[in-house]
Amino acid sequence: MQGDALVIFTPSGKRGRFPVGTPVLTAARQLGVDLDSVCGGRGICSRCQITPGFGEFAKHGVTVAPDALSEWNAVEQRYKDKRGLTEGRRLGCQARIQGDVVIDVPPESQLHRQVIRKAATARDITMDPATRLYYVEVAEPDMHEPSGDLERLARALDQQWSLPRPQVTPPVLRKLQPVLRKGDWKVTVAVHRNHDEERGRIVDIWPGLHEGGIYGLAIDLGSTTIAAHLCDLSDGRVLASSGLMNPQIRFGEDLMSRVSYAMMNPGGDAEMTRVVREALARLASEIAAEAGVDPTLILEAVIVCNPVMHHLLLGIDPVELGQAPFALATSDALSLGAADLDLVGINPAAQVYILPCIAGHVGADAAAVALSEAPDKSEDLVLIVDVGTNAEILLGNRDRVLACSSPTGPAFEGAQISSGQRAAPGAIERMEINPATKEPRFRVIGCDLWSDEPGFAEGTARTGVTGICGSGIIEAVAELRMAGLLDASGLIGGPEQTGTSRCIPQGRTFAYLVHDGSAQNGPVITVTQGDIRAIQLAKSALYAGARLLMDELGVDKVDRVVLAGAFGAHVSPRHAMVLGMIPDVSLDRVYSAGNAAGTGARIALCNIAARAEIEASVHRINKVETAIEPRFQEHFVAANALPHATDPFPELSRVVTLPQVSFNAGGADGGGRRRRRG
């Protein structure tokens, strides 16, 4: 086979063409993909494990054939026989490129593993969990009263705790008799009873008085990351928080790409269901180990997710969510057994509650944000923005609440950016540009020093400066605008126009040089015209969604803005406003809510009344569909400018004076007309 082939790596999004026969590890190194290896490609260390994707990837414009990689070889077989290799995995040093291919680098193969920025936010929660412990004394069997052990246990629960006869799961029924006898007919039972159930169900039983804890998981199942909080069901304390990348990324970074993959590849939906369930099971095991908790004591889980993830988690083909009228299979809350979702690694009788969805593109994660931030109880008009690969937006007060989703894409998370990467040690997360000298300074994850401070080189010696993550690229673009290196239309000026050699030619456009690590065999990190365009598209979608809701309420201003999620916790309001990501408001009225979706999941885990509350609330939230609203496109186009083509930003102008520059004329050589590239 001759020629070369296109190789696309996820989750980084980096791509390139390589001669047929090139090892995957070699391609990764040449592209600067974060793929670990310590054995020099001899197939010994297994650090370079990768997962190839096959089928049609409409977003990438490629169809991956089954023979896109070389055949399984003896080295891989030897490693699998000795140490085991997950089904579908290959060793990057052994697999060679034979055709166009999409390759996922799993978290454990990444040298600079992602920092999942979804830690638990401190919150006072009234404890009233669905799962509780009850100590009972059960009547012993009697020849004259031939009832079963379960019936006498149920009678004891009714007489001693006023609990009507609960149901029982098969795992509990199997252990019931030996536990009763071991405890001398005195036992502790864990009973799960949801807010809408008269009868509960026994999910576990222990001999005597069980003095250990019982625990629950609050899970925010995002399209890019999955975050979980392990909570003590007695007092709501968060014992551990952990997260991992959603392995579905290899099927598409955004939700519609995954819907497209399911439509174009028979069995693709089942494949995506399998990998996300495996990830949830792995995350549950890891977080239990981190907290030093027996995983069989995890008796409950609450999951929030967007509609596409909702369908794929439940094993439902998401095809209907890819076309109008975007119908959900069900929008109601769901109560399931852990076994129904293959959630192994925790108690087999554990119960799972999934919050209701608001509409076809506004899911249970938005409902969780509404539960956490309670816009329906607000006296003032609040705009709540939860940005991920898809933005969920809520606007309202106690009179009325509106919701919409907006397709921002993965650029805010560092994907589709030339030097972009996920948030990991070594990634630039903060940036400033001196408006006089045009010189940058930055901070990277894992080091508290700025790049121009003494000790920075030593502090980053282990990780290096590897790329730029979502918060870093947002601040970089805003700083370029404030320093006069970027005009309102989004064009980077040339060195003669800007007065700095950091603006370097790149074809017919320019890029801004942030960091040159080539002397230390590190990457050259730039912000390119393509990066600017990706951020413009993302922020325009976000702003247009917010403006659409404001139009619906007939208002031109909001009273306050709440930034939720990792985005809200790590992006400064000033930089967000300079980009025009959010409507103009006084900066002291912009707040961070942390991981509001995760907080909402924790509230629902710890308080069953909150479940009834949000199930009622979602029916009162009015959904605005951006996909069919013509004004969305008008707002989107106007929002391409930085900060905006027509909307005034008086509050922003009080704190920031944006340079009036224009770089529409002049090419790489400083003369002639430069063509605008989209």
C-alpha positions in Angstrom: 0.0 0.0 0.0 1.4 3.4 -1.0 0.7 7.0 -0.1 -0.2 8.6 3.1 -3.2 8.6 5.4 -5.0 11.1 7.6 -4.7 10.5 11.4 -6.9 12.3 13.8 -6.3 12.1 17.5 -8.9 12.6 20.2 -9.5 14.2 22.6 -6.8 16.7 21.5 -8.3 17.1 18.0 -4.7 17.2 16.5 -4.4 15.7 13.0 -1.9 15.2 10.3 -1.0 13.0 7.2 1.6 10.3 7.6 3.1 7.7 5.3 1.4 4.3 5.4 3.4 2.1 7.8 4.1 4.9 10.4 3.7 3.7 14.0 0.9 5.4 15.8 3.3 6.4 18.6 5.6 8.2 16.0 2.6 10.1 14.5 1.6 11.1 18.0 5.0 12.4 18.9 5.3 14.4 15.7 1.9 16.1 16.3 2.7 16.8 19.9 -0.1 14.5 21.1 0.1 13.6 24.7 0.7 9.8 24.5 2.9 8.3 27.1 5.8 5.8 26.5 8.8 4.9 28.6 10.1 1.7 27.0 11.2 3.2 23.7 8.5 1.5 21.6 9.4 -2.1 22.5 5.9 -3.0 23.7 7.0 -3.6 27.3 5.6 -0.7 29.3 2.1 -0.6 27.7 1.9 3.2 28.5 1.0 3.9 24.9 -2.3 2.2 24.7 -4.7 3.7 22.2 -8.3 2.9 21.0 -9.0 3.2 17.3 -12.4 4.2 16.1 -14.0 2.6 13.1 -16.9 3.6 10.8 -18.0 7.0 9.4 -17.0 10.2 11.2 -19.0 12.9 9.5 -17.6 15.7 11.6 -14.0 14.8 10.6 -15.1 13.9 7.0 -13.5 10.4 7.2 -14.6 6.8 7.0 -12.3 4.5 9.0 -12.0 1.0 7.5 -11.5 -2.1 9.7 -7.9 -2.4 8.3 -7.0 1.2 9.0 -4.3 -0.1 11.4 -1.9 -3.0 10.9 -3.0 -6.4 12.2 -2.7 -7.4 15.8 0.9 -8.7 16.3 2.8 -11.0 18.5 4.1 -8.3 20.8 0.6 -7.2 21.6 -0.6 -10.7 22.1 2.3 -11.4 24.5 1.5 -8.3 26.5 -2.2 -9.3 26.6 -1.4 -12.8 27.7 0.9 -11.6 30.5 -0.8 -8.5 31.8 -4.1 -8.1 30.0 -5.2 -5.6 27.5 -8.7 -4.1 27.4 -10.8 -5.2 24.5 -10.4 -2.8 21.6 -7.1 -1.3 22.8 -3.9 -1.4 20.8 -0.3 -0.5 21.6 0.6 2.7 19.9 4.2 1.6 19.4 3.1 -1.6 17.6 0.0 -0.5 15.6 1.0 1.0 12.2 -1.1 3.4 10.1 -2.6 1.8 7.0 -5.4 4.2 6.2 -7.3 7.2 7.4 -8.0 6.6 11.1 -9.4 8.3 14.3 -7.5 7.4 17.4 -8.5 8.1 21.0 -5.8 8.5 23.7 -7.5 7.3 26.9 -6.7 9.2 30.2 -4.4 6.5 31.5 -2.2 6.8 28.4 -1.8 10.5 28.7 1.5 11.7 30.2 -0.2 14.9 31.4 -3.5 13.6 32.6 -6.4 16.0 32.7 -7.3 17.9 35.8 -11.1 17.4 36.1 -12.1 20.8 37.3 -15.5 19.9 38.8 -14.8 19.9 42.5 -17.7 20.0 45.0 -18.9 23.4 45.9 -19.6 24.0 49.6 -23.4 24.0 50.2 -25.8 23.7 53.1 -28.2 20.9 52.3 -31.1 19.8 54.5 -30.6 16.1 54.9 -33.6 13.9 54.0 -32.1 11.1 51.8 -34.1 8.5 50.0 -32.0 5.7 51.5 -32.0 5.3 55.3 -30.9 2.8 57.9 -33.4 1.1 60.3 -32.5 -1.2 63.2 -35.2 -3.7 63.9 -35.8 -6.8 66.1 -37.5 -9.5 64.1 -39.7 -12.3 65.5 -38.1 -15.7 65.3 -39.8 -18.4 63.2 -42.5 -20.4 64.9 -43.9 -23.8 64.0 -47.4 -22.4 64.8 -47.0 -19.3 62.6 -45.6 -20.4 59.3 -44.7 -17.0 57.8 -41.4 -16.5 55.9 -38.4 -14.5 57.2 -39.1 -11.7 54.8 -42.7 -11.4 55.9 -41.7 -11.1 59.6 -39.0 -8.6 58.7 -41.5 -6.5 56.9 -43.9 -6.7 59.9 -41.1 -5.5 62.2 -40.4 -2.5 59.9 -44.1 -1.6 59.9 -44.5 -2.0 63.7 -41.3 -0.4 64.8 -40.8 2.3 62.1 -44.2 2.7 60.4 -42.7 1.6 57.1 -45.3 -0.2 54.9 -44.1 -3.5 53.5 -41.0 -2.8 51.3 -40.1 -4.6 48.2 -36.8 -6.6 48.2 -34.2 -7.0 45.6 -32.8 -10.5 44.7 -29.3 -9.8 46.1 -30.8 -8.9 49.5 -33.2 -11.9 49.4 -30.3 -14.2 48.9 -28.5 -13.0 52.0 -31.6 -12.4 54.2 -31.7 -15.7 56.1 -28.0 -16.0 57.1 -27.9 -12.4 58.2 -31.0 -12.7 60.4 -29.5 -15.7 62.1 -26.1 -14.2 62.5 -27.6 -11.2 64.1 -29.8 -13.3 66.4 -32.9 -11.8 64.7 -31.6 -8.2 65.3 -30.6 -6.5 62.0 -30.0 -3.2 60.3 -31.7 -2.7 57.0 -31.1 0.0 54.4 -34.5 1.0 52.8 -34.7 3.2 49.8 -38.0 5.1 49.4 -38.3 7.8 46.8 -40.5 10.9 47.3 -43.2 9.4 45.0 -43.2 5.9 46.5 -45.5 4.6 49.2 -43.5 1.4 49.5 -39.7 1.4 49.5 -37.3 -1.4 48.8 -34.7 -3.0 51.0 -31.3 -2.6 49.3 -29.1 -4.2 52.0 -29.1 -5.8 55.4 -26.5 -6.3 58.1 -26.5 -8.4 61.3 -27.0 -6.4 64.5 -26.5 -2.7 64.6 -24.6 -1.5 61.5 -22.5 1.4 62.7 -20.7 2.0 59.5 -21.8 4.6 57.0 -23.8 4.3 53.8 -22.9 6.4 50.8 -24.2 7.8 47.6 -22.8 9.1 44.3 -23.7 12.4 42.7 -22.6 12.2 39.0 -22.4 14.9 36.4 -22.2 13.0 33.2 -20.9 15.6 30.7 -20.2 15.1 27.0 -16.5 15.9 27.6 -15.9 15.0 31.3 -17.6 12.9 33.9 -17.4 14.1 37.5 -18.6 12.4 40.6 -18.9 13.2 44.3 -19.0 10.5 46.9 -21.3 11.7 49.7 -22.0 10.3 53.2 -25.8 9.8 53.3 -26.0 10.5 57.0 -24.7 14.1 56.9 -24.1 15.0 53.2 -20.3 15.4 53.6 -18.4 15.0 50.3 -15.8 12.4 51.1 -14.1 12.4 47.6 -14.5 14.0 44.2 -13.1 12.5 41.1 -13.5 12.6 37.4 -12.4 11.3 34.0 -12.7 12.0 30.3 -15.9 10.8 28.7 -14.6 8.0 26.4 -17.3 8.8 23.8 -15.1 11.7 22.7 -13.5 9.4 20.1 -16.9 9.2 18.4 -17.3 12.9 18.2 -16.3 15.9 20.4 -19.8 17.5 20.2 -23.2 15.9 20.7 -24.4 16.2 17.2 -21.3 14.4 16.0 -22.2 11.5 18.2 -25.8 11.5 17.0 -24.3 11.4 13.4 -22.0 8.5 14.3 -25.0 6.5 15.6 -26.9 7.3 12.5 -24.2 6.4 10.1 -22.7 3.3 11.8 -25.1 0.4 12.7 -24.6 -0.5 16.3 -22.8 2.8 17.0 -25.3 3.9 19.7 -24.8 0.6 21.5 -21.0 1.0 21.3 -21.2 4.5 22.8 -23.6 3.2 25.6 -21.1 0.4 26.5 -18.1 2.7 26.8 -19.8 5.3 28.9 -21.3 2.7 31.3 -17.8 1.2 31.6 -16.4 4.6 32.4 -19.1 5.2 35.1 -18.3 1.8 36.7 -14.6 2.6 36.7 -15.1 6.0 38.2 -17.3 4.6 41.0 -14.6 2.1 41.8 -11.8 4.7 41.7 -13.7 7.2 43.9 -14.5 4.5 46.5 -10.8 3.5 46.6 -9.8 7.2 47.0 -12.1 7.7 49.9 -11.2 4.3 51.5 -14.9 3.3 51.4 -16.2 -0.3 50.8 -17.9 0.1 47.4 -20.7 -2.2 48.5 -21.8 0.5 50.9 -22.6 2.8 48.0 -26.3 2.3 47.9 -27.5 5.1 45.7 -26.6 7.3 42.8 -28.0 10.5 41.2 -27.1 11.2 37.6 -27.5 14.4 35.7 -26.7 14.7 32.0 -27.7 16.4 28.7 -30.4 14.8 26.5 -28.0 13.0 24.1 -26.0 11.6 27.0 -29.3 10.7 28.7 -30.3 8.5 25.8 -26.9 6.9 25.3 -26.7 6.1 29.0 -30.1 4.5 28.9 -29.2 2.5 25.8 -31.7 4.6 23.6 -30.7 5.5 20.0 -30.4 9.3 20.0 -31.3 9.7 16.4 -34.6 11.6 17.2 -32.5 14.2 19.1 -30.7 15.0 15.8 -33.7 16.3 13.9 -36.7 18.5 14.6 -38.8 18.3 16.8 -35.9 16.9 18.9 -38.2 14.4 20.8 -36.9 12.8 23.9 -37.9 9.2 24.6 -38.9 10.4 28.0 -38.4 13.7 29.8 -39.6 12.4 33.2 -37.3 11.6 36.1 -36.3 8.0 36.2 -35.6 5.6 39.1 -33.6 2.5 38.1 -31.5 -0.2 39.6 -27.7 0.1 39.3 -27.8 -3.2 37.4 -30.0 -1.7 34.7 -27.1 0.6 33.8 -24.4 -2.0 34.3 -23.1 0.1 37.2 -20.9 -2.6 38.6 -18.4 -2.0 41.4 -21.0 -0.6 43.9 -23.8 -2.4 45.8 -25.7 -4.6 43.3 -29.0 -3.5 44.7 -28.1 0.2 44.6 -30.8 2.6 43.2 -30.2 5.3 40.6 -32.2 8.5 40.2 -31.9 10.5 37.0 -33.3 14.0 37.1 -35.9 15.1 34.6 -35.0 16.7 31.3 -36.5 20.1 30.4 -36.7 19.6 26.6 -35.0 17.9 23.7 -31.8 20.0 23.9 -32.0 21.1 27.5 -31.4 18.2 29.8 -31.2 16.9 33.3 -28.0 18.8 33.8 -29.8 22.1 33.2 -32.5 20.9 35.6 -29.8 20.3 38.2 -28.5 23.8 37.6 -32.0 25.2 38.1 -32.3 23.2 41.4 -28.9 24.5 42.6 -29.3 28.2 41.6 -33.2 28.5 41.9 -33.8 31.2 39.3 -37.6 30.7 39.9 -37.0 32.1 43.5 -34.9 35.1 42.4 -36.3 38.6 43.0 -34.0 40.0 40.3 -33.5 38.9 36.7 -30.7 36.4 36.6 -28.9 34.9 33.6 -27.3 31.5 34.4 -24.8 30.1 31.9 -23.4 26.6 32.1 -20.9 26.2 29.4 -19.5 22.9 28.2 -19.4 21.5 24.7 -23.1 22.6 24.7 -24.2 25.7 26.6 -27.2 25.5 28.8 -28.7 28.9 29.5 -31.4 29.9 32.0 -33.0 33.4 32.3 -35.6 34.5 34.7 -36.9 35.3 38.1 -39.8 34.3 40.3 -42.3 35.4 37.6 -41.0 33.3 34.7 -38.0 31.2 33.7 -36.8 30.5 30.2 -34.2 28.0 29.0 -32.3 27.2 25.9 -29.2 25.3 24.7 -26.6 26.8 22.4 -24.1 24.8 20.3 -20.8 26.4 21.5 -18.6 23.4 20.6 -15.5 22.3 22.3 -13.3 25.4 21.7 -13.9 26.7 25.3 -12.4 23.5 26.6 -9.2 23.8 24.5 -10.3 21.5 21.6 -10.1 22.7 17.9 -7.4 25.1 19.0 -3.9 24.9 17.3 -2.0 24.6 20.6 -5.0 23.6 22.6 -5.3 20.8 25.1 -7.4 19.7 28.0 -6.8 21.1 31.4 -3.7 19.2 32.6 -0.4 20.1 34.3 1.7 22.2 31.9 -1.3 23.8 30.2 -1.4 27.6 30.1 -4.5 28.6 32.1 -4.0 32.3 32.7 -2.5 35.0 30.5 -1.8 38.7 30.4 -0.3 40.8 27.6 1.4 44.1 28.4 -0.3 46.7 26.2 2.9 48.8 25.9 5.5 46.1 25.2 3.0 43.5 23.7 4.9 40.9 25.7 2.9 38.0 27.3 3.1 36.5 30.7 1.2 33.4 31.7 0.6 30.7 34.4 0.3 27.0 33.8 -1.6 24.4 35.7 0.6 22.9 38.4 2.7 26.0 39.1 1.6 29.1 41.0 4.2 31.3 39.5 3.9 33.6 36.5 6.2 32.9 33.6 8.2 36.2 34.2 8.7 35.4 37.9 11.9 33.9 39.3 11.7 30.1 39.8 9.1 29.6 37.0 11.5 27.5 34.9 12.3 25.3 37.9 8.7 25.1 38.9 7.6 23.8 35.5 10.7 21.6 34.8 8.7 18.4 35.4 5.7 19.3 33.2 7.1 21.8 30.8 4.8 24.3 29.0 2.7 21.9 26.9 -0.2 23.9 25.4 -3.1 26.1 26.2 -6.4 25.0 27.8 -9.9 26.5 27.6 -9.5 29.3 30.2 -6.1 30.1 28.8 -7.3 30.6 25.2 -10.2 32.7 26.4 -7.9 35.0 28.3 -5.4 35.0 25.5 -7.9 36.3 22.9 -9.3 38.9 25.3 -5.8 40.1 26.1 -4.9 40.3 22.4 -8.0 42.5 21.9 -7.1 44.8 25.0 -3.5 45.1 23.8 -4.5 46.3 20.4 -3.1 43.2 18.6 -6.6 42.1 17.5 -9.2 44.2 16.0 -13.0 44.2 16.7 -13.6 42.0 13.7 -11.2 39.3 15.0 -8.2 39.9 12.8 -4.7 39.7 14.2 -2.4 42.5 13.0 1.0 42.1 11.4 4.3 43.1 13.0 4.4 46.5 11.3 0.8 47.2 12.3 1.1 46.1 15.9 4.7 47.0 16.5 5.7 43.6 17.8 7.6 40.7 16.2 5.5 38.3 18.2 2.8 38.7 15.4 4.3 36.3 12.9 3.2 35.5 9.4 1.2 32.3 8.9 0.2 32.0 5.3 -2.1 34.9 4.4 -2.8 35.7 8.1 -0.8 36.2 11.3 -0.4 34.4 14.6 0.7 35.6 18.0 3.6 33.8 19.5 3.0 33.1 23.2 5.8 30.7 24.0 8.7 29.2 22.0 9.9 26.0 23.8 11.8 24.6 20.8 15.2 25.2 22.5 14.1 22.7 25.2 12.5 20.4 22.6 9.1 21.7 23.7 6.2 23.1 21.6 5.9 26.5 19.9 2.6 27.8 21.3 0.8 30.4 19.2 -2.7 31.9 18.9 -3.6 31.6 15.3 -6.3 33.3 13.2 -8.1 29.9 13.1 -8.1 29.9 16.9 -9.6 33.3 17.0 -12.3 32.2 14.6 -13.1 29.1 16.7 -13.5 31.3 19.8 -15.6 33.8 17.8 -18.0 31.0 16.7 -18.3 29.6 20.2 -18.8 32.9 22.0 -21.3 34.1 19.3 -23.4 31.0 19.9 -23.4 31.6 23.6 -24.2 35.3 23.4 -26.9 34.7 20.7 -28.6 32.2 23.0 -28.7 34.6 25.9 -30.0 37.5 23.7 -32.7 35.2 22.4 -34.0 34.6 25.9 -33.8 38.3 26.6 -35.9 39.0 23.5 -38.5 36.5 24.7 -38.8 38.4 28.0 -38.6 41.8 26.2 -35.6 43.1 28.1 -32.2 44.6 27.1 -30.4 44.1 30.4 -30.1 41.5 33.1 -29.5 42.2 36.8 -26.8 39.6 37.3 -25.0 36.8 35.6 -24.1 33.4 37.1 -21.3 31.5 35.4 -21.6 27.8 36.2 -19.3 24.8 35.6 -15.6 24.6 35.2 -15.9 27.6 32.8 -17.4 29.8 35.5 -14.9 28.8 38.1 -11.8 29.5 35.9 -12.6 32.4 33.6 -12.5 35.9 34.8 -15.7 38.0 34.2 -13.6 40.8 32.7 -12.2 38.6 29.9 -15.5 37.0 29.2 -17.1 40.5 28.8 -14.3 41.7 26.6 -15.0 38.8 24.2 -18.7 39.5 24.4 -19.5 36.0 25.7 -22.2 37.4 28.1 -24.4 40.4 28.0 -23.1 43.7 29.5 -23.6 43.9 33.2 -21.5 45.4 36.0 -18.6 43.1 36.7 -19.5 43.0 40.4 -22.7 41.4 39.4 -21.1 38.4 37.7 -20.7 35.4 40.0 -19.2 31.9 39.8 -21.4 29.1 40.9 -18.8 26.3 40.5 -20.1 23.0 39.3 -23.8 23.9 39.7 -25.0 20.8 37.9 -23.0 18.6 40.3 -24.3 20.6 43.2 -27.9 20.0 42.0 -27.1 16.3 41.8 -25.9 16.4 45.4 -29.0 18.2 46.5 -31.2 15.6 44.9 -29.1 12.8 46.4 -29.4 14.2 49.9 -33.0 15.5 49.9 -36.0 13.7 48.4 -38.2 16.8 48.7 -35.8 18.5 46.2 -36.6 15.8 43.7 -40.3 16.6 43.9 -39.5 20.3 43.7 -37.4 20.0 40.5 -39.9 17.6 38.9 -42.6 20.2 39.3 -40.3 23.1 38.3 -39.2 21.8 34.9 -42.8 21.9 33.8 -42.9 25.6 34.5 -39.7 26.4 32.6 -40.4 27.6 29.1 -38.1 26.2 26.5 -36.9 28.4 23.6 -35.6 26.4 20.6 -32.5 28.1 19.1 -32.4 25.7 16.1 -35.6 27.0 14.6 -35.6 30.6 15.8 -34.6 33.0 12.9 -33.5 35.7 15.4 -30.8 33.4 16.6 -28.8 33.7 13.4 -29.2 37.5 13.4 -27.8 37.6 17.0 -25.1 35.1 16.1 -23.7 37.2 13.2 -23.8 40.5 15.2 -22.0 38.7 18.1 -19.0 37.7 15.9 -17.4 41.1 16.6 -15.4 41.6 19.8 -17.3 42.4 21.9 -20.3 43.0 19.6 -21.1 44.7 16.3 -24.1 46.7 17.6 -24.9 46.1 21.2 -23.3 48.7 23.5 -21.3 47.5 26.5 -21.4 50.6 28.8 -20.6 48.6 31.9 -17.5 47.1 30.2 -16.4 50.6 29.0 -16.3 51.8 32.6 -13.4 49.4 33.4 -11.8 48.6 30.0 -10.9 50.9 27.1 -10.6 48.8 24.0 -8.2 50.1 21.3 -9.8 51.3 18.1 -7.7 49.4 15.6 -8.4 47.8 12.2 -6.3 45.3 10.3 -8.4 44.8 7.2 -5.7 45.9 4.9 -2.1 44.6 4.6 -0.8 41.1 3.9 2.1 39.1 5.4 4.5 41.4 3.7 2.7 44.5 5.0 1.1 45.5 1.7 -1.9 44.6 -0.4 -5.3 43.4 0.6 -5.5 40.4 2.9 -8.3 38.0 2.4 -10.4 37.2 5.5 -10.3 33.5 6.3 -13.2 32.0 8.2 
